[in-house]
């Protein structure tokens, strides 16, 4: 969302349709990558996964619809967490978090 360009150098525009159109210095630059793709569609998650793989050093958190569980596993080797994201206006679809580490151990101690 280009409205966040008000943050100047801290903002990098991202369009999932061009998954590697991000600065090269972002490759393997982040210890944790949190992704929330804008659409519950195979194409969207597939292209977002390309970006996530490019940017992540280790930990990945994906928040998306429960219907995307198989793709999250296949594309990024992520597992469903106990934590269920919510929204004050409710969400039309069941949403879940998927990670490549045991996030639940940190939340549900």
C-alpha distances in whole Angstrom, upper triangle without the diagonal:
4,5,6,8,11,12,13,15,13,10,10,7,8,9,11,14,14,15,17,15,14,17,20,21,19,21,23,22,21,23,21,18,16,14,13,12,11,14,18,19,21,19,16,18,20,17,15,19,19,17,18,21,21,19,21,25,26,24,22,20,19,18,18,21,24,25,23,26,28,25,24,27,28,25,24,28,26,28,27,28,29,27,25,21,21,20,21,21,22,20,22,22,24,21,23,22,24,25,27,29,30,28,30,33,31,30,33,36
4,5,5,8,10,11,13,12,9,9,6,9,10,14,15,15,16,18,15,14,16,20,21,19,22,24,22,22,25,23,20,19,17,16,16,14,18,21,22,24,22,19,21,22,19,18,21,21,18,20,23,22,20,23,26,28,26,24,23,22,21,22,24,28,28,27,29,31,28,27,30,31,28,27,31,29,31,31,31,33,30,28,25,25,23,24,24,25,24,25,26,28,25,26,26,27,28,30,31,33,31,33,36,33,33,36,38
4,5,7,9,11,13,13,10,11,10,12,14,17,19,19,20,21,18,18,19,23,23,21,24,26,24,23,26,24,21,20,19,17,18,16,19,23,24,26,25,21,23,25,22,20,24,24,21,22,26,25,23,25,28,29,28,25,24,23,22,23,25,29,30,28,30,33,30,29,32,33,30,29,32,31,33,32,31,33,30,28,24,24,22,22,22,24,23,25,26,28,25,27,26,28,29,31,32,34,31,33,36,33,32,35,38
4,5,6,8,11,9,7,9,9,11,14,16,19,19,19,20,17,16,17,21,20,18,22,23,21,20,23,21,18,17,17,16,17,16,20,23,24,26,25,21,22,24,22,19,22,23,19,20,24,22,20,22,25,26,25,23,22,21,20,22,25,28,29,27,29,32,29,27,31,32,29,27,31,29,31,30,29,31,28,27,23,23,21,22,23,24,23,26,26,27,25,25,24,26,26,28,30,31,28,31,33,30,30,33,35
4,5,6,8,8,6,8,8,11,14,17,19,18,19,19,16,15,16,19,19,18,21,23,21,21,24,22,20,19,19,19,19,18,22,25,27,28,26,23,24,26,23,21,24,23,20,21,24,23,20,23,26,27,26,25,24,24,23,25,28,31,32,30,32,34,31,29,33,33,30,29,32,31,33,33,32,34,31,30,27,27,25,26,26,28,27,29,29,31,28,29,27,29,29,30,32,34,31,34,36,33,33,36,38
4,5,9,9,8,11,12,15,18,21,23,22,23,23,20,18,19,22,22,20,24,26,23,22,25,24,22,21,21,21,22,21,25,28,29,31,29,26,27,29,26,24,27,27,23,24,27,26,23,25,28,29,28,27,26,26,25,27,30,33,34,32,34,37,34,32,35,36,33,32,35,33,35,35,34,35,32,31,28,27,25,26,27,29,28,30,31,32,30,30,29,30,31,32,33,35,32,35,37,34,33,37,38
4,6,6,6,9,11,14,18,20,23,22,22,22,19,17,17,20,19,18,21,23,20,19,22,21,19,19,19,20,21,21,25,28,29,31,29,26,26,28,25,23,25,25,21,22,25,23,20,22,25,26,25,24,24,24,24,26,29,32,34,32,33,35,33,31,34,35,31,30,33,31,33,33,32,34,30,30,26,27,25,26,27,29,28,31,31,32,29,29,27,29,28,30,31,32,29,32,34,31,30,34,36
4,5,6,9,11,14,18,21,23,21,21,21,18,15,15,18,17,17,20,22,19,20,23,22,21,21,21,22,23,23,26,30,31,32,30,26,27,29,25,23,26,25,21,22,25,23,20,23,25,27,26,26,25,26,26,28,31,34,36,33,35,37,34,32,35,36,32,31,34,32,35,35,34,36,33,33,29,30,28,29,30,32,31,33,34,34,31,31,30,31,30,31,32,34,32,35,36,33,33,37,39
4,5,7,11,14,17,20,22,20,20,19,16,13,12,15,14,14,17,19,16,17,20,20,19,20,20,22,23,23,27,30,31,31,29,26,27,27,24,22,24,23,20,20,23,20,18,20,22,24,24,24,24,25,26,28,31,34,35,33,34,36,33,31,33,34,31,29,32,31,33,34,33,36,33,33,29,30,29,31,32,33,32,34,34,35,31,31,29,29,29,29,30,33,30,34,35,32,32,36,38
4,7,10,13,16,19,21,20,19,18,16,13,12,15,14,13,16,18,15,14,17,17,16,16,17,19,20,21,24,27,28,29,27,24,24,26,23,20,22,22,18,18,21,19,16,18,20,22,21,21,21,22,22,25,28,31,33,30,31,33,30,28,31,32,28,26,29,28,30,30,30,32,29,29,26,27,26,28,29,30,29,32,31,32,28,28,26,26,25,26,27,29,27,30,31,28,29,32,34
4,6,9,13,16,18,17,16,16,14,11,11,15,14,13,16,18,15,15,18,17,15,15,16,17,17,18,21,24,25,26,24,21,22,23,20,18,20,20,16,17,20,18,15,18,20,22,21,20,20,20,21,23,26,29,30,28,29,31,28,26,29,30,27,25,28,27,29,29,29,31,28,28,25,26,24,26,27,28,27,29,29,30,26,26,24,25,25,26,27,29,27,30,32,29,29,33,35
4,6,10,13,15,13,13,12,10,7,8,12,12,10,14,16,14,14,18,17,14,15,14,16,16,16,20,23,23,24,22,19,19,20,17,15,17,17,13,14,17,15,13,16,19,21,21,19,19,19,20,22,25,28,29,26,28,29,26,24,27,28,24,23,26,25,28,29,29,31,29,28,25,26,25,28,28,29,27,29,28,29,26,26,24,24,24,25,27,29,27,30,32,30,30,33,35
4,7,10,12,11,11,12,9,8,10,14,15,13,16,18,17,17,20,19,16,16,14,15,14,14,17,21,21,22,19,16,18,19,15,14,17,16,13,15,18,16,14,18,21,23,22,20,20,19,20,20,23,27,27,25,27,28,25,24,27,27,23,23,26,25,28,28,29,31,29,28,25,26,25,27,27,27,26,27,27,28,25,25,24,24,24,26,28,30,28,31,33,31,31,34,37
4,6,9,8,8,9,7,7,10,13,15,12,14,17,16,16,19,17,14,14,12,12,11,11,14,17,17,18,15,13,14,15,11,10,13,13,10,12,15,13,13,16,19,21,20,18,18,16,17,17,20,24,24,21,23,25,21,20,23,23,20,19,23,22,25,25,26,29,27,26,23,24,23,26,26,26,24,25,24,25,22,23,21,21,22,23,25,28,26,29,31,30,30,33,35
4,5,6,7,9,8,9,13,15,17,15,16,19,19,19,22,20,16,15,13,13,10,10,12,15,15,15,13,10,12,13,10,9,13,12,10,13,15,15,15,17,21,23,22,19,19,17,17,17,19,23,22,20,22,23,20,19,23,22,19,19,23,22,25,25,27,29,27,26,23,25,24,26,26,26,23,24,23,24,22,22,22,22,22,24,26,29,27,30,33,31,31,34,37
4,5,5,9,9,10,14,16,18,15,16,18,19,18,21,19,15,14,11,11,8,9,10,13,12,12,9,7,9,9,6,6,9,9,8,11,13,13,14,16,20,21,20,17,17,14,15,14,17,20,19,16,19,20,16,16,19,18,15,16,20,19,22,22,24,27,25,24,22,23,23,26,25,25,22,22,21,22,19,20,19,19,20,21,24,27,25,28,31,30,29,32,35
4,6,9,9,12,15,17,20,18,18,20,21,21,24,22,18,18,15,14,11,11,12,14,12,12,9,7,10,10,7,8,11,11,10,13,15,15,16,19,22,24,23,20,20,18,18,17,19,22,21,18,21,21,17,18,21,20,16,18,22,22,25,25,27,30,29,27,25,26,26,29,28,27,24,24,23,24,22,23,22,22,23,24,27,30,29,31,34,33,33,36,39
4,6,5,9,12,14,17,15,15,18,19,19,22,21,18,18,15,16,13,14,15,17,15,15,11,10,12,11,8,9,12,10,9,13,14,13,14,17,21,23,22,20,21,19,20,19,22,24,23,20,23,23,19,19,22,21,17,18,22,22,26,27,28,32,30,29,27,29,28,31,30,30,27,27,26,27,25,25,24,23,23,24,27,30,29,32,35,34,34,37,39
4,6,7,11,12,15,12,12,14,16,16,19,18,14,15,13,14,12,13,15,16,15,14,11,10,10,9,6,6,8,6,5,9,10,9,11,14,17,19,19,16,17,16,18,17,20,23,22,19,20,21,17,16,19,18,14,15,19,19,22,24,25,29,27,27,25,27,27,30,30,29,26,27,25,25,23,23,21,20,20,20,24,27,26,29,31,30,31,34,36
4,5,8,9,12,10,10,13,14,15,18,18,15,16,15,17,15,17,18,20,19,17,15,13,14,12,9,9,10,7,6,10,10,8,10,13,16,18,19,17,19,18,20,21,23,26,25,22,23,23,20,19,21,20,16,16,20,21,24,26,28,31,30,29,27,30,30,33,33,32,29,30,28,29,26,25,23,22,22,21,24,28,27,30,32,31,32,35,37
4,7,9,12,11,11,15,15,17,20,19,16,18,16,18,16,17,19,21,20,19,16,15,16,15,11,11,13,11,9,12,13,11,12,15,18,21,21,20,21,20,22,22,25,28,27,24,26,26,22,22,24,23,19,19,23,24,27,28,30,33,31,31,29,30,30,33,33,32,30,31,29,30,27,27,25,24,24,24,27,30,29,32,34,33,34,37,39
4,6,8,7,9,12,12,13,17,17,14,16,15,17,16,17,20,22,22,21,18,16,17,16,13,12,13,11,8,11,12,10,9,13,16,19,19,18,19,19,21,22,25,28,28,24,26,27,23,22,24,24,20,19,23,23,26,28,28,32,30,30,27,29,29,32,32,32,30,31,29,30,27,26,24,23,23,23,25,28,27,31,32,31,31,35,37
4,5,6,8,11,11,13,17,17,15,17,17,20,19,21,23,26,25,25,22,20,20,20,16,15,16,14,11,13,14,11,10,14,16,19,20,19,21,21,23,25,28,31,31,28,29,30,26,24,27,26,22,21,25,25,28,30,31,34,32,32,30,32,31,34,35,35,33,34,33,33,30,29,27,26,24,24,26,29,28,32,33,32,33,36,38
4,5,6,9,10,13,16,17,16,18,18,21,21,23,25,27,26,25,23,21,21,20,17,16,16,14,11,13,13,9,9,13,14,18,19,19,21,22,25,26,29,32,32,28,29,29,26,24,26,25,22,21,24,25,28,30,31,34,33,33,31,33,34,37,37,37,35,36,34,34,31,30,27,26,24,24,26,29,28,32,33,32,33,36,38
4,5,8,7,10,14,15,15,18,18,22,22,24,27,29,28,27,25,23,23,22,19,18,18,16,13,14,14,10,9,12,13,16,18,18,21,22,25,27,30,32,33,29,30,30,27,25,27,27,23,21,24,25,28,30,30,33,32,33,31,33,33,36,37,37,35,37,35,35,31,30,27,26,24,23,25,28,27,31,32,30,31,35,36
4,6,5,7,11,12,11,14,15,18,18,21,23,25,25,24,22,20,19,19,16,14,15,13,10,10,11,8,6,9,10,14,15,15,17,18,21,23,26,28,29,26,26,27,24,22,24,24,20,18,21,21,25,26,27,30,28,29,27,29,30,33,34,33,31,33,31,31,28,26,23,22,20,20,21,25,24,27,28,27,28,32,33
4,5,8,11,12,11,15,15,19,19,22,24,25,25,23,22,20,19,18,15,14,13,11,9,9,9,5,5,7,8,12,14,14,17,18,21,23,26,28,29,25,25,26,23,20,22,21,18,16,19,20,23,25,26,30,28,29,28,30,31,34,35,35,32,34,32,31,28,26,23,21,19,18,20,24,23,27,28,27,28,32,33
4,6,8,10,10,14,15,19,19,23,25,26,25,24,23,21,19,18,17,15,14,12,10,9,8,6,5,5,5,8,11,12,15,17,20,22,26,27,28,24,24,25,22,19,20,20,17,15,17,18,21,23,24,27,26,28,26,29,31,34,35,34,32,34,32,31,27,25,22,20,17,15,17,21,21,24,25,24,26,29,30
4,7,9,10,13,15,19,20,23,25,27,27,26,25,22,21,20,19,16,16,15,12,11,11,9,6,6,6,10,11,13,15,17,20,23,27,28,29,26,26,27,24,21,23,23,20,17,20,20,23,24,24,28,26,27,26,29,30,33,34,34,32,34,32,31,27,25,22,21,18,17,18,21,21,24,25,23,25,28,29
4,5,6,10,12,16,18,21,23,25,25,25,24,21,19,20,18,15,15,14,12,10,10,10,6,5,5,8,8,10,12,15,17,20,24,25,27,24,23,25,22,19,21,22,19,16,18,17,20,21,21,24,22,24,22,25,26,29,31,30,29,31,29,28,24,22,19,17,15,14,15,18,17,21,21,20,21,25,26
4,7,10,13,17,19,22,25,25,26,25,25,23,20,21,20,17,16,16,14,11,12,12,9,6,5,5,6,8,11,14,17,20,24,25,27,24,23,24,22,19,20,21,19,15,17,16,18,20,19,22,21,22,22,25,26,29,31,30,29,31,29,28,24,21,18,16,13,12,12,15,14,18,18,16,18,22,22
4,7,10,13,16,19,22,22,23,23,23,20,18,19,18,15,14,15,13,10,11,12,9,6,7,6,5,6,7,11,13,17,20,21,23,21,20,22,20,16,18,19,17,14,15,14,16,17,16,19,17,19,18,21,22,25,27,27,25,28,25,24,20,18,14,13,10,10,11,13,12,15,16,15,16,19,21
4,6,10,12,16,18,19,20,20,19,17,14,16,15,11,11,12,10,7,9,10,7,6,8,8,6,5,6,8,11,14,18,19,21,18,18,20,17,14,16,18,15,12,14,13,15,16,16,19,17,18,17,19,21,24,25,25,23,25,23,22,18,16,13,12,10,11,12,15,13,17,18,17,18,21,23
4,7,10,13,15,16,18,18,18,15,13,15,15,11,11,13,11,8,11,13,10,9,12,11,9,6,5,6,8,11,15,16,18,16,16,18,16,13,16,18,15,13,15,12,14,14,14,17,14,15,13,16,17,20,22,21,19,21,19,18,15,13,10,10,9,11,13,15,12,15,18,16,16,19,22
4,6,9,12,13,14,15,15,11,10,12,12,8,9,11,9,7,11,13,11,11,14,14,11,8,6,5,6,8,12,14,16,13,14,16,14,11,14,16,13,12,14,12,14,14,15,17,15,15,13,15,16,20,21,19,17,19,17,16,13,12,10,10,10,13,15,17,15,18,20,19,19,22,24
4,6,9,10,12,14,14,10,9,12,12,9,11,14,12,11,14,16,14,15,18,17,15,11,9,6,5,6,10,13,14,12,13,16,14,12,15,17,15,14,16,14,15,14,15,17,15,14,11,13,13,17,17,16,14,15,14,14,10,10,9,11,12,15,17,19,16,18,22,20,19,22,25
4,6,7,9,10,10,7,6,10,9,7,9,12,11,11,14,16,15,16,19,19,17,13,11,8,8,7,9,13,13,11,13,15,13,11,15,16,14,14,16,15,17,16,17,20,18,16,14,16,16,19,19,18,15,15,14,14,12,12,12,13,14,17,20,21,19,22,25,24,23,25,28
4,7,9,11,11,8,9,12,11,10,13,15,14,14,18,19,18,19,23,23,20,17,15,12,10,9,10,14,14,13,16,18,15,15,18,19,17,17,20,18,20,19,20,22,20,18,15,16,15,18,17,16,13,14,13,14,12,14,14,16,18,21,23,25,22,24,28,27,25,28,31
4,6,9,9,6,8,11,11,10,13,15,15,16,19,20,20,21,25,24,22,18,16,13,11,8,9,12,12,10,14,16,13,14,17,18,16,17,20,18,20,18,20,22,21,18,16,17,16,19,18,16,13,12,11,13,12,14,15,16,19,21,24,25,24,25,29,28,27,29,32
4,7,9,7,7,11,12,11,13,16,17,16,19,21,21,22,25,24,22,18,16,12,11,7,6,9,8,7,11,12,11,12,15,15,14,16,18,16,17,16,18,20,19,17,15,16,17,20,18,16,13,12,9,11,10,12,14,14,17,20,23,24,23,24,27,27,26,27,31
4,5,5,6,9,10,11,12,15,16,16,18,20,21,22,25,25,23,19,18,14,13,10,10,12,9,8,12,12,10,12,15,14,13,15,18,17,18,18,20,23,22,20,19,20,20,24,22,20,16,15,13,14,14,15,16,16,19,21,24,26,25,26,30,30,29,30,34
4,6,5,6,9,10,10,13,15,15,16,19,20,21,24,23,22,18,18,14,14,11,11,13,10,8,11,10,8,10,13,11,10,13,15,15,17,17,20,23,23,21,21,22,23,26,25,23,19,18,16,16,15,16,17,16,18,19,23,25,24,26,29,30,29,31,34
4,6,5,6,8,10,11,13,14,16,17,19,20,23,24,22,19,19,15,16,13,14,16,14,11,14,14,10,12,15,14,11,14,17,17,20,20,23,26,25,24,23,24,24,28,27,25,21,20,18,19,18,19,19,18,20,21,24,27,26,28,31,31,31,33,36
4,6,5,6,8,10,11,12,14,16,17,18,22,22,20,17,16,13,13,11,12,15,13,11,14,14,11,12,15,14,12,14,17,16,19,19,21,24,23,21,20,21,21,25,24,22,19,18,16,17,16,16,16,16,18,19,23,25,24,26,29,29,28,30,34
4,6,5,6,9,10,10,12,14,15,16,19,19,17,14,13,10,11,9,10,13,11,8,11,11,8,8,11,11,8,10,13,13,15,15,18,21,20,19,18,20,21,24,24,22,19,18,16,16,14,14,14,13,14,16,19,21,21,23,26,26,25,27,30
4,6,5,7,9,10,11,13,15,15,19,19,18,15,15,12,14,12,14,15,14,11,12,12,8,9,11,10,7,9,13,13,16,17,20,23,23,22,21,24,25,28,28,26,22,22,19,20,18,17,16,15,16,16,20,23,23,25,28,28,28,30,33
4,5,5,7,9,10,11,13,15,18,19,18,15,16,13,15,14,16,18,17,14,16,15,12,12,15,13,10,11,15,16,19,20,22,26,25,24,22,24,25,28,28,26,23,23,21,22,19,19,18,17,17,18,22,24,24,27,29,29,29,31,34
4,5,5,6,9,10,11,12,16,16,15,12,12,10,12,11,14,16,16,13,14,15,12,11,14,13,10,10,14,14,17,18,20,23,22,21,19,21,22,25,25,24,21,21,19,20,17,16,15,14,15,16,19,22,21,23,26,26,26,28,31
4,5,5,6,8,10,10,14,14,13,10,11,9,12,12,15,16,16,12,13,13,10,8,11,10,7,7,10,11,14,16,18,22,21,21,20,22,24,27,27,26,23,23,21,20,17,16,14,12,13,13,16,19,19,22,24,24,25,27,29
4,6,5,6,9,10,13,15,15,12,14,13,16,16,18,20,19,16,17,16,13,12,14,13,9,9,13,14,18,19,22,25,25,24,23,26,27,30,30,29,26,27,24,24,21,20,18,16,16,15,19,22,22,25,27,27,28,30,32
4,5,5,6,9,12,14,14,11,13,12,15,16,19,21,21,17,18,19,15,14,16,15,12,11,15,15,19,20,22,25,24,24,22,25,25,29,29,28,25,26,24,24,21,20,18,16,16,16,19,22,21,25,27,26,26,29,31
4,5,5,6,10,10,10,8,10,9,13,14,17,19,19,16,16,17,14,12,14,14,10,9,12,12,15,17,18,22,21,21,20,23,24,27,28,27,24,25,23,22,19,17,15,13,12,12,15,18,18,21,23,22,23,26,28
4,6,6,8,9,10,9,12,12,15,17,20,21,21,17,17,17,14,12,13,13,9,8,11,12,16,18,20,23,23,23,23,26,27,31,31,30,27,28,26,25,22,20,17,14,13,12,15,18,19,22,23,23,24,27,29
4,6,9,11,12,11,14,15,18,19,22,24,24,20,21,21,18,16,17,16,13,11,15,16,19,22,23,26,26,26,25,28,29,32,33,32,29,31,28,28,24,23,20,18,16,15,18,21,21,25,26,25,27,30,31
4,7,9,10,10,12,13,17,19,22,24,25,21,21,22,19,16,18,18,15,13,16,16,19,21,22,25,24,25,23,26,27,30,31,30,28,30,28,27,23,22,19,17,15,14,17,20,19,23,24,23,24,28,29
4,6,7,7,10,12,15,18,21,22,24,20,20,20,18,15,16,17,14,11,13,13,16,18,19,22,21,23,22,25,26,30,31,30,28,29,27,26,22,20,17,15,12,11,13,16,16,20,21,20,21,24,26
4,7,9,12,15,18,21,24,25,26,23,22,23,21,18,18,19,16,13,14,15,18,20,20,24,23,25,24,27,29,32,34,33,31,33,30,29,25,22,19,17,13,12,13,16,16,20,20,19,22,25,25
4,7,10,13,17,19,23,23,25,21,20,21,19,16,16,17,15,12,12,12,15,17,17,20,20,22,22,25,27,31,32,31,29,31,28,27,23,20,16,14,10,8,9,12,13,17,17,16,19,21,22
4,7,10,13,16,19,20,22,19,17,19,18,14,14,16,15,11,11,10,12,14,14,17,16,18,18,22,24,27,29,27,26,28,25,23,20,17,13,11,7,6,7,10,10,13,14,13,15,18,19
4,6,10,13,16,17,18,15,14,16,14,11,12,14,12,8,10,8,10,12,12,16,15,16,16,19,21,25,26,25,23,24,22,20,16,14,10,8,5,6,8,11,10,13,15,15,16,18,20
4,7,10,13,14,16,14,13,15,14,10,12,15,13,10,11,8,10,10,10,13,11,12,12,15,17,21,22,21,19,21,18,17,13,10,7,6,5,7,9,10,9,12,14,13,14,16,19
4,6,10,11,13,10,10,13,11,8,11,13,11,9,11,8,10,9,10,13,12,12,11,14,16,20,21,19,16,18,15,14,10,8,6,5,6,9,11,13,11,14,17,16,16,18,21
4,7,9,12,10,10,13,13,10,13,15,14,13,14,11,11,10,10,12,10,9,8,11,12,16,17,15,13,14,12,11,7,6,5,6,9,12,14,15,13,14,18,17,16,18,21
4,7,8,7,8,12,11,9,12,14,13,13,15,12,12,10,12,14,12,10,9,11,13,16,16,14,11,12,9,9,5,6,7,8,11,15,17,17,16,17,20,20,19,20,24
4,5,6,8,11,11,10,13,15,15,15,16,13,13,11,13,14,13,10,10,12,13,17,16,13,10,10,6,6,4,6,8,10,14,17,19,19,18,18,22,22,20,22,25
4,5,6,9,10,10,12,14,15,15,15,12,11,9,11,12,12,10,11,13,15,18,18,15,12,12,8,6,5,6,8,9,13,16,18,18,17,17,21,21,20,20,24
4,6,8,9,10,12,13,14,15,16,14,13,11,14,16,16,14,14,16,18,21,20,17,14,12,9,8,8,9,12,12,15,18,20,21,20,20,24,25,23,24,27
4,6,5,6,9,10,10,12,12,11,11,10,13,16,16,14,15,17,18,22,22,19,15,15,11,10,9,9,10,10,13,15,18,19,19,19,23,24,23,24,27
4,5,5,6,9,10,11,10,8,8,7,11,13,14,13,14,17,20,23,23,20,17,17,13,11,10,8,9,8,11,13,15,16,16,17,20,21,20,21,24
4,5,5,6,9,10,9,9,9,10,14,16,18,17,18,21,23,27,27,24,20,20,16,15,14,12,13,11,13,14,17,18,19,19,22,24,23,24,27
4,5,5,6,8,9,9,10,11,15,18,19,18,19,21,23,27,27,24,20,20,16,15,14,13,13,11,13,14,17,19,19,21,23,25,24,25,28
4,6,5,6,6,6,8,9,12,15,16,16,16,19,21,25,25,23,20,20,16,15,13,11,10,7,9,10,13,15,16,17,20,21,21,22,25
4,6,6,4,5,6,9,12,15,17,17,18,22,24,28,28,25,23,23,19,17,15,13,12,8,9,9,12,14,16,17,19,21,21,22,25
4,6,6,8,10,12,16,19,20,21,22,25,27,31,31,28,25,25,21,20,18,16,15,12,12,12,15,18,19,21,23,24,25,26,28
4,6,8,11,14,17,20,21,21,21,24,26,30,30,27,24,24,21,20,18,16,15,12,12,11,15,18,19,21,23,24,25,26,29
4,5,9,12,14,18,19,19,19,23,25,29,29,27,24,25,21,20,17,15,13,9,9,8,12,15,16,18,20,21,22,24,26
4,7,10,13,17,18,19,20,23,26,30,30,28,25,26,22,20,18,15,13,9,8,7,10,13,14,16,18,20,21,22,24
4,7,9,13,14,15,16,20,22,26,27,25,22,23,20,17,15,12,9,5,5,5,8,10,11,13,15,17,17,19,21
4,6,10,12,13,15,18,22,25,26,23,21,22,19,16,14,10,8,5,5,6,8,9,10,11,13,15,15,16,18
4,7,9,10,12,15,18,22,23,20,18,19,16,13,10,7,6,4,7,9,10,10,10,10,13,14,14,14,17
4,5,8,10,14,17,20,22,19,18,20,17,13,11,7,6,6,7,10,9,8,7,6,10,11,10,11,14
4,6,10,13,16,19,21,18,18,19,17,13,11,8,8,9,11,13,12,10,9,6,10,11,9,9,12
4,6,10,13,16,18,16,15,18,16,12,10,7,7,9,11,14,13,11,8,7,10,11,8,9,12
4,6,10,13,15,12,12,14,12,9,7,5,7,10,12,16,16,14,12,11,14,14,11,12,16
4,7,10,12,10,10,13,11,9,6,6,7,11,13,17,17,16,13,13,16,15,13,14,18
4,7,9,7,7,11,11,9,8,9,11,14,17,21,21,20,17,16,19,18,15,17,20
4,5,5,6,10,11,11,10,12,13,17,20,23,24,23,20,19,23,21,18,20,23
4,5,8,12,14,14,13,15,17,21,23,27,27,26,23,22,25,24,20,22,25
4,7,9,12,13,13,16,18,22,25,29,29,28,25,25,28,27,23,25,28
4,7,9,10,10,13,16,19,23,26,27,26,23,22,26,25,22,23,26
4,5,7,8,11,14,17,21,24,25,25,22,22,26,25,22,23,27
4,7,9,13,16,19,22,26,27,27,25,24,28,28,25,26,30
4,6,10,13,16,19,23,24,24,22,22,26,26,23,24,28
4,7,11,13,17,20,22,21,19,18,22,23,20,21,24
4,7,10,14,17,18,18,16,16,20,20,17,18,22
4,7,10,14,15,14,13,12,16,17,15,16,19
4,7,10,11,11,9,10,14,14,12,14,17
4,7,9,10,9,10,14,14,14,15,18
4,5,7,7,10,12,12,13,15,17
4,7,8,11,13,13,15,17,18
4,6,9,9,10,12,14,15
4,5,6,7,9,10,11
4,5,5,7,9,10
4,5,5,5,8
4,6,6,6
4,6,6
4,6
4
